Amino acid sequence: KNQTDSTISTMIHREGLMYFISWKDDEDVKVGELDANKIEECTLINLAVIGNIRPDWFLDKRGDDTDVQYLGDQHVYYADGAIPKLVKQWRKKDFASQYFVMSMTGNPPNKLEKDENAPVEDDMHWPLILNIPGEGFGDDSLQVYRNHQLLDDSDEDLFKLIENYEAIDGTCGDVQMGGRDDNVVGPPVLDESESIPSNLEVDPMSWVSNQITFSPIWVAPVKEMPLSVGANAQDESASPSEKSVLQVSDRITVESCFDESTSSIDMSVHFHDVEPTSEGTLPWMALGYRPTELCAMTPPDGGSTPIVLVTHEDD
């Protein structure tokens, strides 16, 4: 719900597709609306290999080129701001140079009473406030979460809104992501000189890697230093015919060998302490080619950026 004009919009992210739903102005639409007849317009974006963000994404640094900083307890003004609320906060950095700040419930209602018969909601640490960086193409923003509730099988219709809309002959138009054309949605594409500054840039003087999840079952892997490497990313003395070894992170090592005669490169990627998925496969990887040193969410010149997608077949 937009706090400025009170309009309601709905976003549904299912596998690689993201749906955007706008509602008719003359209808009484509520948050969590299920009546597909009230939909004014539906569009979708094919995000390809980009899947759903894990609900606990902000708590750990699983993956590569990500980091997290648990900040501890803070008091904040939440929702209507009438009463301060204790929250636990995490900073989360993705592959870009900005970070998010997630504030979650510090003291659930049942923390002191410890009533064994209390509803499970009274022991939940709900997400409350998310500080979102503009990442170069917009302003920093605050997102507030309200009206929390647990879902069960009886709430299935919440996830069938698109199917119900299509059943009454509604269609969700497929649009492109990024670019400068009027028929393109998503983050605007800006030149490097047009990049909008963010106040949530990672500051080396204040950033400290601190992974605390409070998970009762998951334990952060112990970091082990490699015994030796042949040549690292800063070692440019290795001849083109030699194999260079780059430690991307404590979990991935890449060996590469460039063949001058064919202008080709042979790469071997080694995972360390990475558990396969339930299907027995390793995480997918994408190797991108950036035209500049700028690490941005969308290409500065618009369009698509060539990538090499590497996946692990289960057979």
Stockholm file with secondary structure:
# STOCKHOLM 1.0

chainA/1-315         KNQTDSTISTMIHREGLMYFISWKDDEDVKVGELDANKIEECTLINLAVIGNIRPDWFLDKRGDDTDVQYLGDQHVYYADGAIPKLVKQWRKKDFASQYFVMSMTGNPPNKLEKDENAPVEDDMHWPLILNIPGEGFGDDSLQVYRNHQLLDDSDEDLFKLIENYEAIDGTCGDVQMGGRDDNVVGPPVLDESESIPSNLEVDPMSWVSNQITFSPIWVAPVKEMPLSVGANAQDESASPSEKSVLQVSDRITVESCFDESTSSIDMSVHFHDVEPTSEGTLPWMALGYRPTELCAMTPPDGGSTPIVLVTHEDD
#=GR chainA/1-315 SS CCTTTCCCEEEEEETTEEEEEEECTTSCCCTTCCCGGGEEEEEEEECTTCCCCCTTTTTCCCSSSCEEEEEEEEEEECTTSSSEEEEEEEEEECSSSBEEEEEEESSCTTTTTCCTTSCGGGGCCCEEEEEECCTBSSCCEEEECCSCCCCCGGGGGGGCHHHHHHHTTCCCEEEEESSSSTTEESSCCCCGGGCBCCSCBCCTTTCCCBCCCCCSSCCCCCCCCCSCCSCCTTCCCSCTTSCEEEECSSSEEEEEEEETTTTEEEEEEEESSCCCCTTSCCCCEEEECCSSSCCCSSCTTSSCCCEEEECCCCC
#=GC SS_cons         CCTTTCCCEEEEEETTEEEEEEECTTSCCCTTCCCGGGEEEEEEEECTTCCCCCTTTTTCCCSSSCEEEEEEEEEEECTTSSSEEEEEEEEEECSSSBEEEEEEESSCTTTTTCCTTSCGGGGCCCEEEEEECCTBSSCCEEEECCSCCCCCGGGGGGGCHHHHHHHTTCCCEEEEESSSSTTEESSCCCCGGGCBCCSCBCCTTTCCCBCCCCCSSCCCCCCCCCSCCSCCTTCCCSCTTSCEEEECSSSEEEEEEEETTTTEEEEEEEESSCCCCTTSCCCCEEEECCSSSCCCSSCTTSSCCCEEEECCCCC
//
